[in-house]
């Protein structure tokens, strides 16, 4: 904002995180739509914010930058092989079907992770779907 006239000097992007969809909206508004797609809704019953489960909106906005490109492929059950900066790691997510669906629908190069954290963001046209992964195997969710 300009102090002289209290007007925005350029468009201001308002970041929004949808707990219902686990989607960060408006993140790529400056570059336009990359590829639009919608995922199935998250499964009801799990309310955990532990690693490998759901995101709370506060860490998304405070600690999700910088982001780096990654490669992700499903191994088995809840395990995914993630290549970050040439290094292979195993990350786990409590809803592997939804993560696999996002990976199958996105464009190549549309998968990022927060540097130093096992957080996956997949660009989907009007923002990105967010997956809070764990570097340790996770148990089944408790309803």
URZI-V972848 format. One record per pair of residues at least 12 apart in sequence whose C-alpha atoms are under 10 Angstrom apart, sorted by the first residue. I is the first residue (numbers start at 1). J is the second residue. If there is no record, write none. Layout:
# URZI-V972848
i=I j=J
i=I j=J
This chain:
# URZI-V972848
i=11 j=29
i=11 j=30
i=12 j=30
i=13 j=25
i=13 j=26
i=13 j=27
i=13 j=28
i=13 j=29
i=13 j=30
i=14 j=26
i=14 j=27
i=14 j=29
i=15 j=27
i=15 j=28
i=15 j=29
i=15 j=60
i=15 j=61
i=15 j=127
i=16 j=57
i=16 j=60
i=16 j=61
i=16 j=127
i=17 j=55
i=17 j=56
i=17 j=57
i=17 j=58
i=17 j=60
i=17 j=61
i=17 j=127
i=17 j=128
i=17 j=129
i=17 j=130
i=18 j=55
i=18 j=56
i=18 j=57
i=18 j=129
i=18 j=130
i=19 j=42
i=19 j=54
i=19 j=55
i=19 j=56
i=19 j=57
i=20 j=41
i=20 j=42
i=20 j=43
i=20 j=44
i=21 j=38
i=21 j=39
i=21 j=40
i=21 j=41
i=21 j=42
i=21 j=129
i=21 j=130
i=22 j=39
i=22 j=41
i=22 j=42
i=22 j=54
i=22 j=55
i=22 j=56
i=22 j=57
i=22 j=128
i=22 j=129
i=22 j=130
i=22 j=131
i=22 j=132
i=23 j=39
i=23 j=55
i=23 j=57
i=23 j=121
i=23 j=122
i=23 j=123
i=23 j=124
i=23 j=126
i=23 j=127
i=23 j=128
i=23 j=129
i=23 j=130
i=23 j=131
i=24 j=57
i=24 j=60
i=24 j=61
i=24 j=121
i=24 j=122
i=24 j=123
i=24 j=124
i=24 j=126
i=24 j=127
i=24 j=128
i=24 j=129
i=24 j=130
i=25 j=123
i=25 j=124
i=25 j=125
i=25 j=126
i=25 j=127
i=25 j=128
i=25 j=129
i=26 j=125
i=26 j=126
i=26 j=127
i=26 j=128
i=27 j=123
i=27 j=125
i=27 j=126
i=27 j=127
i=27 j=128
i=28 j=123
i=28 j=124
i=28 j=125
i=28 j=126
i=28 j=127
i=28 j=128
i=29 j=125
i=29 j=126
i=29 j=127
i=31 j=125
i=32 j=125
i=32 j=126
i=32 j=127
i=33 j=123
i=33 j=124
i=33 j=125
i=33 j=126
i=33 j=127
i=34 j=106
i=34 j=107
i=34 j=110
i=34 j=123
i=34 j=124
i=34 j=125
i=34 j=126
i=34 j=127
i=35 j=105
i=35 j=106
i=35 j=107
i=35 j=110
i=35 j=123
i=35 j=124
i=35 j=125
i=35 j=126
i=35 j=127
i=36 j=105
i=36 j=106
i=36 j=107
i=36 j=123
i=36 j=124
i=36 j=125
i=36 j=126
i=36 j=127
i=36 j=128
i=37 j=102
i=37 j=105
i=37 j=106
i=37 j=123
i=37 j=124
i=37 j=125
i=37 j=126
i=38 j=101
i=38 j=102
i=38 j=105
i=38 j=124
i=38 j=125
i=38 j=126
i=38 j=129
i=39 j=98
i=39 j=99
i=39 j=101
i=39 j=102
i=39 j=105
i=39 j=124
i=39 j=129
i=40 j=97
i=40 j=98
i=40 j=101
i=40 j=102
i=41 j=98
i=42 j=54
i=42 j=95
i=42 j=98
i=43 j=95
i=43 j=98
i=44 j=143
i=45 j=141
i=45 j=142
i=45 j=143
i=46 j=94
i=46 j=95
i=46 j=140
i=46 j=141
i=46 j=142
i=46 j=143
i=47 j=141
i=47 j=142
i=47 j=143
i=48 j=94
i=48 j=141
i=48 j=142
i=48 j=143
i=49 j=132
i=50 j=132
i=50 j=133
i=50 j=134
i=50 j=138
i=51 j=92
i=51 j=93
i=51 j=94
i=51 j=118
i=51 j=119
i=51 j=131
i=51 j=132
i=51 j=133
i=51 j=134
i=51 j=135
i=51 j=136
i=51 j=137
i=51 j=138
i=52 j=78
i=52 j=91
i=52 j=92
i=52 j=93
i=52 j=94
i=52 j=95
i=52 j=118
i=52 j=119
i=52 j=131
i=52 j=132
i=52 j=133
i=52 j=134
i=52 j=135
i=52 j=136
i=52 j=137
i=52 j=138
i=52 j=139
i=53 j=92
i=53 j=93
i=53 j=94
i=53 j=95
i=53 j=131
i=53 j=132
i=53 j=133
i=53 j=134
i=53 j=138
i=53 j=141
i=54 j=93
i=54 j=94
i=54 j=95
i=54 j=130
i=54 j=131
i=54 j=132
i=54 j=133
i=55 j=119
i=55 j=130
i=55 j=131
i=55 j=132
i=55 j=133
i=56 j=132
i=60 j=114
i=60 j=119
i=60 j=130
i=60 j=132
i=63 j=114
i=63 j=115
i=63 j=117
i=64 j=113
i=64 j=114
i=64 j=115
i=64 j=116
i=64 j=117
i=64 j=119
i=64 j=120
i=64 j=121
i=65 j=113
i=65 j=114
i=65 j=115
i=65 j=116
i=65 j=117
i=66 j=112
i=66 j=113
i=66 j=114
i=66 j=115
i=66 j=116
i=67 j=111
i=67 j=112
i=67 j=113
i=67 j=114
i=67 j=115
i=67 j=116
i=67 j=117
i=67 j=119
i=67 j=120
i=67 j=121
i=68 j=84
i=68 j=85
i=68 j=111
i=68 j=112
i=68 j=113
i=68 j=114
i=68 j=115
i=68 j=116
i=68 j=120
i=68 j=121
i=69 j=83
i=69 j=84
i=69 j=85
i=69 j=109
i=69 j=110
i=69 j=111
i=69 j=112
i=69 j=113
i=69 j=114
i=69 j=115
i=69 j=120
i=69 j=121
i=70 j=82
i=70 j=83
i=70 j=84
i=70 j=85
i=70 j=86
i=70 j=87
i=70 j=109
i=70 j=110
i=70 j=111
i=70 j=112
i=70 j=113
i=70 j=114
i=70 j=120
i=70 j=121
i=71 j=83
i=71 j=84
i=71 j=85
i=71 j=86
i=71 j=88
i=71 j=103
i=71 j=108
i=71 j=109
i=71 j=110
i=71 j=111
i=71 j=112
i=71 j=113
i=72 j=84
i=72 j=88
i=72 j=89
i=72 j=90
i=72 j=91
i=72 j=99
i=72 j=100
i=72 j=103
i=72 j=111
i=72 j=112
i=72 j=120
i=73 j=90
i=73 j=99
i=73 j=100
i=73 j=103
i=73 j=104
i=74 j=90
i=74 j=91
i=74 j=92
i=74 j=96
i=74 j=97
i=74 j=99
i=74 j=100
i=74 j=103
i=75 j=90
i=75 j=91
i=75 j=92
i=76 j=92
i=76 j=96
i=77 j=92
i=77 j=93
i=77 j=94
i=77 j=95
i=77 j=96
i=77 j=97
i=78 j=90
i=78 j=91
i=78 j=92
i=78 j=93
i=78 j=94
i=78 j=95
i=78 j=96
i=78 j=97
i=78 j=99
i=78 j=133
i=78 j=137
i=78 j=138
i=78 j=139
i=78 j=140
i=79 j=91
i=79 j=92
i=79 j=93
i=79 j=94
i=79 j=96
i=79 j=133
i=79 j=134
i=79 j=135
i=79 j=136
i=79 j=137
i=79 j=138
i=80 j=92
i=80 j=93
i=80 j=96
i=80 j=99
i=80 j=100
i=80 j=133
i=80 j=135
i=82 j=113
i=82 j=118
i=82 j=120
i=84 j=112
i=84 j=113
i=84 j=115
i=84 j=116
i=84 j=118
i=85 j=115
i=89 j=118
i=89 j=135
i=90 j=118
i=90 j=133
i=90 j=134
i=90 j=135
i=90 j=136
i=90 j=137
i=91 j=118
i=91 j=119
i=91 j=120
i=91 j=132
i=91 j=133
i=91 j=134
i=91 j=135
i=91 j=136
i=91 j=137
i=91 j=138
i=92 j=118
i=92 j=131
i=92 j=132
i=92 j=133
i=92 j=134
i=92 j=135
i=92 j=136
i=92 j=137
i=92 j=138
i=93 j=118
i=93 j=131
i=93 j=132
i=93 j=133
i=93 j=134
i=93 j=135
i=93 j=136
i=93 j=137
i=93 j=138
i=93 j=139
i=94 j=131
i=94 j=132
i=94 j=133
i=94 j=134
i=94 j=137
i=94 j=138
i=94 j=139
i=94 j=140
i=94 j=141
i=95 j=131
i=95 j=133
i=95 j=140
i=95 j=141
i=96 j=131
i=98 j=131
i=99 j=120
i=99 j=122
i=99 j=129
i=99 j=130
i=99 j=131
i=102 j=121
i=102 j=122
i=102 j=123
i=102 j=124
i=102 j=128
i=102 j=129
i=102 j=130
i=103 j=122
i=103 j=123
i=105 j=122
i=105 j=123
i=105 j=124
i=106 j=122
i=106 j=123
i=106 j=124
i=106 j=125
i=107 j=122
i=107 j=123
i=107 j=124
i=109 j=122
i=109 j=123
i=110 j=122
i=110 j=123
i=110 j=124
i=110 j=125
i=110 j=128
i=111 j=123
i=111 j=124
i=111 j=128
i=111 j=129
i=112 j=128
i=112 j=130
i=113 j=130
i=113 j=131
i=113 j=132
i=117 j=132
i=117 j=133
i=117 j=134
i=117 j=135
i=118 j=131
i=118 j=132
i=118 j=133
i=118 j=134
i=118 j=135
i=119 j=131
i=119 j=132
i=119 j=133
i=119 j=134
i=120 j=132
i=120 j=133
